[in-house]
């Protein structure tokens, strides 16, 4: 087996239809009360912030699906705040609807140029507000669905690459550790050949459930075939090894009805951002973890191999 190179494509088993989170950022309490009344009964979870500073802190915690942002704020110009959101890897993909008492076309054009999804003028028309919010959330739901692997329900390769960029940025910004794990199911082709593709699909789903059933902070993705990746935020390689060793044992312990004495195992390679250094990129971290996986395969499989 030759060590693979990064293929250029990149969690948790979330609910199939989680309630969308909407964050309204406006410095007027009346606006928040109106939004609460007008959006009552909609399938969404509404949160509020009365300043851009408070709003940004809540965005990082909540990771909302949609932001309703007032253009004219006491602490920050709304356009400047929107620009900040679109330049930050952690927030650039969140849909933003601008709200303003001004309806000049120049404001709309400026907002769209920066990256706003839509624009709503004050005073709100309730039917228009609902329609625009529903449209934004529907588009986000479709985008979210396109980032899921259909067979296992895990995040797919596209989401993996996007999320790794965000996690690397955050790890650098706050001097936090970050680990990446690459996982292969051992001798998966032989399982398929012996028991059929239907059973092989069952194995993929069970492994996926095990990978995503650990810590809520970890992000499990399917990289294709029988290979998975696991992002471990705020986790160094020693801590990551312990996490992954528990997963390895859990996979080895799975019982397969109708397959007496069958044991399915997996091999893992793990690296952290300190292995890669200042030049850390999703591609570089994947290469380090994948090289460690290659060593785990060489050493007999069913093991966790840290990157050196």
BELHUJO-V55713 format. One record per backbone hydrogen bond with DSSP energy under -0.5 kcal/mol. NH is the residue of the N-H (numbers start at 0). CO is the residue of the C=O. If there is no record, write none. Layout:
NH_CO, NH_CO
This chain:
9_7, 13_11, 17_14, 19_42, 21_19, 21_44, 22_65, 23_21, 23_46, 24_22, 24_67, 25_23, 25_48, 28_26, 31_27, 32_28, 33_29, 34_30, 35_31, 36_32, 37_33, 38_34, 39_36, 41_38, 43_41, 44_19, 45_43, 46_21, 48_23, 54_50, 55_51, 56_52, 57_53, 58_54, 59_55, 60_56, 61_57, 62_58, 64_20, 65_20, 66_94, 67_22, 68_66, 68_96, 69_24, 69_67, 70_98, 72_70, 72_75, 77_70, 80_76, 81_77, 82_78, 83_79, 84_80, 85_81, 86_82, 87_83, 87_84, 88_86, 90_87, 91_87, 93_90, 94_64, 96_66, 97_95, 97_117, 98_68, 99_119, 106_103, 107_103, 108_104, 109_105, 110_106, 111_107, 112_108, 113_109, 114_110, 115_110, 116_95, 117_95, 119_97, 121_99, 125_123, 128_124, 129_125, 130_126, 131_127, 132_128, 133_129, 134_130, 135_131, 136_132, 137_133, 138_134, 139_135, 140_136, 141_137, 142_138, 143_139, 144_140, 145_141, 146_143, 147_144, 148_153, 149_147, 152_148, 154_219, 155_146, 159_155, 160_156, 161_157, 162_158, 163_159, 164_160, 165_161, 166_162, 167_163, 168_164, 169_165, 170_166, 171_167, 172_168, 173_169, 174_171, 175_170, 178_231, 179_270, 180_229, 181_268, 182_227, 183_266, 184_225, 185_264, 187_184, 190_186, 191_187, 192_188, 193_189, 194_190, 195_191, 199_195, 200_196, 201_197, 202_198, 203_199, 204_200, 205_201, 206_202, 207_203, 208_204, 209_205, 210_206, 211_207, 212_208, 212_209, 213_210, 217_214, 218_230, 219_217, 220_228, 221_154, 222_220, 222_226, 223_226, 226_223, 227_182, 228_220, 229_180, 230_218, 231_178, 232_230, 233_176, 234_231, 239_235, 240_236, 241_237, 242_238, 243_239, 244_240, 245_241, 246_242, 247_243, 248_244, 249_245, 250_246, 251_247, 252_248, 253_250, 256_254, 258_255, 261_258, 266_183, 267_302, 268_181, 269_304, 270_179, 272_177, 274_271, 275_271, 276_272, 278_275, 279_276, 284_280, 285_281, 286_282, 287_283, 288_284, 289_285, 290_286, 291_287, 292_288, 293_289, 294_290, 295_291, 296_292, 297_293, 298_294, 299_296, 300_295, 304_267, 304_302, 305_303, 306_269
